[in-house]
Amino acid sequence: MRLTKAIISLSFIFGLVACSESSQALKASQSDVAAYQGAKNGFVDKNWTPGDKTSWENQLRVRAQIQDEYTRSK
């Protein structure tokens, strides 16, 4: 009897938790600007000028070369 009540109450609690899932829609704080337009934080590279698409592409190219193990092992 006690086990049955525990199982029923746990099922009820799990059911409530499953129904309380938060929305996964985009929040209003996220912007729809292009990536090269810039970020408003301190994690941007020194050699990159926000808003300059050419410098953005150059930075991506440099990053890809750094991560390539074949070019690093030479």
N, C-alpha and C positions, 0 to 999 in steps of 0.2 A: 504494500500500500504506500509506504513511504517512498520507495524507489519509483513507483509510478508517478507520484506527485512531483518528484524531482525531475523526472524525464519530461513531464508535461510543462513544467515551469521553464526548464532549459530550452525546450522547443519554442515556447512563447517568446523568451528573451532573444533567441537567435532569429526568430521571425521579425521581431521589432528592429533588430540591428540591420537585417537585410533590407528592410523597407526605408531605412533612414540614410540611404546612400546619397551623397551630395551630387549636385549637377556637375557634369564634365564639360559643359559649354564654355566657350571662350569668355574670359572675363573682360570687362571694359578697360582694365588697366593695360592690357596687351595692345601694342600698336601694330598697325598694318603697313609700316614703312619697310622699305628694302633694307637688307642686312648691312649694306655698305653705307647707309645713312648715319649709322652710329649708335652707340649705346651710351646711356647716361650712368656710367659707373667707372671705376678706376682700373678695370681689367683690359683696357684697350692697349694695343701696342704703340710704342713711341713713334715708330716709323709710318704709322697709318694716319691719314688725315680724314676725319669723319666727313662723309658726303662725297668723297673722291672715289669714284668707282675703279679707276685705274690702280690707285694705291691699294685698294681693297683686294683686287685680283692679284696684285704682286705679292701681298702678304699671304694670301692663300697658297700661291705657288711656292713661296719660301717655306711655309709650314709643311707642305706636302714633301718637299725635298728633305727637310729635317727628319721627318717620320719614315722616310724610305730607308730601310735597312741596307739595301744594296748600295746606295750612294754613300751611306755612312761607313760602310766597311772598307771602302777603297783607301 
